């Protein structure tokens, strides 16, 4: 069993609880359960104990023996009378007491004989019991407004200690001596068991707002556990003072729906006959407070009333608005257009209020209404228009198919990264999906997904000679063909060789031209020096520069 401080009891007692009170330990147990009474708070060590004995206080200074345990021997039970067959020793030297009753509320003592001394540890036992039931009896048939009436009697049977009873209205406590509240409590002790039955009588003066109010009673023991009775309600009689007209319908209320008008009166018993005023037409109903209008239309919008048959001046009014939303899209359904053609959409909206329009293409939201001044293959798809008015929504859609003869947009070639193949790519568009064929057989053919009327077909070839390769695309509307020249790998190598030779020849020609220019220049320079009487040394620097330049060009030509 569990232990709890007696100074701060706050939870349901499942077994026993412990605290230190003036040197005494106090154990609290539950009625009918097995109680564990600790010896020195469980601090006894078996190896130090020569003898352990449990006894209890019979009263008037007389004690009774329960059991003895000597070292290295079995337990000897000596309990008689009410404790015979109810006591045993736990492994921790605690005393186990089964089927606890109120007569067990006394002092039990654990005597420990050790090699050095003899100690006694008294423990006071307290037994608690929750009530077997908490119920309301003798309930009133009805309550009258303003009259103090016995509402009922709350009974909490067989508890220990005695419980306090609290009356509740809608789970909120009622306090005695308040206006219209009187509570009288009494206790009855069972002479055989000592258990206490608490009785509480509630007298209550009802108010109009107490209609459908739930009354109950609850108990709370010192242990803190609360028990609550089943709630009860009472009929409260009073005359009608107010009525209200409610509309029961789907939201939003649209054409074709049914509408129920419900006239609610606060009298009790409630009136059963009403007049419903349906846009100028009066309809009397009996034994009901409702009237249903079937399949309303936009013309049903307007003011409606209900009133008491025996007092027509007491009436209630409500306005009803039937929402409607009609849309028409032209054209709609399946639409076929040729590439390059036009498509004009016409959306008409007839609604009872402001609307919002949104478009999607293939379930992807569009920023604005689609326009088709010149349709192309990318326009193909399913378009849906949704128009909303509050919670009311209408949708209309069309499927656009753009058809046309296929056209090859690009025919390209490139070397593969490893240089072993040439990759040919044929990009075309058309609808229906064009078939693609090549004038030669390639390897690793592949085809892209057909999206927005476009497709790309790829093959790989190893040309051993210069080729002209054609790509042909076709569908039911036409055929298109394009060709591309594909050179062999040997041709590619020859082209590169020709380029190198051309560069070398060009450099040689340049060297010859420069040499010839140098010869002419030196010849003229010598003639000039003879004529002017200058020495040949005067042009030696220029000659050296020309010689260096010629040598440099000759070296480039050799490379």
MOGIKA-V388244 format. One record per residue. N is the residue number from 1. D_FIRST is the distance of its C-alpha to the first C-alpha in whole Angstrom. Layout:
BEGIN
N;D_FIRST  N;D_FIRST
END
This chain:
BEGIN
1;0  2;4  3;7  4;10  5;14  6;15  7;18  8;18  9;15  10;16  11;13  12;12  13;9  14;6  15;3  16;5  17;8  18;10  19;14  20;17  21;20  22;23  23;22  24;19  25;15  26;13  27;10  28;9  29;8  30;9  31;12  32;12  33;9  34;7  35;6  36;6  37;9  38;10  39;14  40;16  41;13  42;13  43;17  44;18  45;21  46;22  47;25  48;26  49;24  50;27  51;25  52;22  53;21  54;19  55;20  56;20  57;22  58;24  59;26  60;30  61;29  62;28  63;25  64;24  65;23  66;20  67;20  68;22  69;22  70;26  71;26  72;27  73;26  74;24  75;22  76;23  77;22  78;24  79;22  80;24  81;24  82;21  83;19  84;21  85;19  86;16  87;15  88;14  89;14  90;12  91;14  92;13  93;14  94;11  95;12  96;10  97;11  98;11  99;13  100;12  101;15  102;17  103;19  104;16  105;16  106;18  107;18  108;17  109;18  110;18  111;22  112;23  113;26  114;28  115;31  116;32  117;30  118;28  119;25  120;22  121;19  122;18  123;15  124;15  125;13  126;13  127;13  128;13  129;15  130;17  131;20  132;21  133;24  134;26  135;29  136;33  137;35  138;39  139;40  140;44  141;46  142;47  143;48  144;51  145;52  146;52  147;51  148;48  149;46  150;43  151;41  152;38  153;35  154;32  155;29  156;26  157;25  158;22  159;20  160;18  161;19  162;23  163;23  164;26  165;28  166;30  167;33  168;34  169;37  170;37  171;33  172;34  173;34  174;37  175;37  176;39  177;42  178;43  179;46  180;46  181;42  182;41  183;38  184;37  185;34  186;33  187;30  188;30  189;27  190;27  191;28  192;26  193;23  194;23  195;22  196;24  197;26  198;28  199;31  200;33  201;37  202;38  203;42  204;43  205;47  206;47  207;49  208;51  209;48  210;45  211;47  212;44  213;41  214;38  215;36  216;33  217;30  218;27  219;24  220;21  221;19  222;18  223;15  224;18  225;17  226;21  227;22  228;26  229;28  230;31  231;34  232;37  233;41  234;44  235;47  236;49  237;53  238;56  239;59  240;60  241;60  242;60  243;61  244;60  245;62  246;59  247;60  248;58  249;60  250;59  251;59  252;62  253;64  254;67  255;70  256;69  257;65  258;65  259;64  260;62  261;63  262;60  263;61  264;58  265;58  266;56  267;57  268;54  269;55  270;57  271;61  272;61  273;65  274;66  275;69  276;69  277;72  278;72  279;75  280;77  281;77  282;75  283;72  284;71  285;67  286;66  287;62  288;61  289;61  290;61  291;65  292;65  293;68  294;68  295;69  296;70  297;73  298;74  299;76  300;73  301;72  302;72  303;71  304;69  305;69  306;67  307;68  308;67  309;69  310;69  311;70  312;71  313;71  314;67  315;67  316;65  317;67  318;66  319;68  320;67  321;68  322;69  323;69  324;71  325;72  326;75  327;76  328;78  329;79  330;83  331;83  332;80  333;79  334;80  335;83  336;85  337;87  338;90  339;89  340;91  341;91  342;89  343;86  344;86  345;83  346;83  347;80  348;80  349;77  350;77  351;74  352;73  353;72  354;72  355;71  356;70  357;71  358;70  359;71  360;70  361;71  362;70  363;66  364;67  365;67  366;71  367;72  368;75  369;77  370;78  371;82  372;84  373;88  374;88  375;86  376;85  377;83  378;80  379;80  380;79  381;76  382;74  383;74  384;71  385;72  386;69  387;70  388;67  389;67  390;64  391;61  392;64  393;66  394;69  395;70  396;73  397;74  398;77  399;77  400;80  401;82  402;84  403;87  404;90  405;92  406;90  407;91  408;91  409;90  410;90  411;91  412;90  413;90  414;88  415;88  416;84  417;83  418;84  419;87  420;87  421;88  422;89  423;87  424;88  425;86  426;88  427;86  428;87  429;86  430;87  431;85  432;84  433;83  434;86  435;87  436;88  437;90  438;92  439;95  440;94  441;91  442;89  443;85  444;82  445;82  446;80  447;79  448;77  449;75  450;78  451;76  452;78  453;81  454;82  455;81  456;82  457;83  458;84  459;85  460;86  461;90  462;92  463;95  464;98  465;101  466;101  467;100  468;100  469;96  470;96  471;93  472;93  473;91  474;91  475;90  476;91  477;93  478;95  479;95  480;95  481;96  482;96  483;97  484;97  485;99  486;97  487;98  488;98  489;96  490;100  491;101  492;99  493;100  494;103  495;103  496;101  497;104  498;107  499;105  500;105  501;109  502;110  503;108  504;110  505;113  506;113  507;112  508;115  509;118  510;116  511;117  512;121  513;121  514;120  515;123  516;126  517;125  518;125  519;128  520;130  521;129  522;130  523;133  524;134  525;133  526;135  527;138  528;137  529;137  530;141  531;142  532;140  533;141  534;137  535;136  536;134  537;131  538;130  539;128  540;127  541;123  542;123  543;124  544;121  545;119  546;120  547;120  548;117  549;116  550;118  551;116  552;112  553;113  554;115  555;111  556;109  557;112  558;111  559;107
END
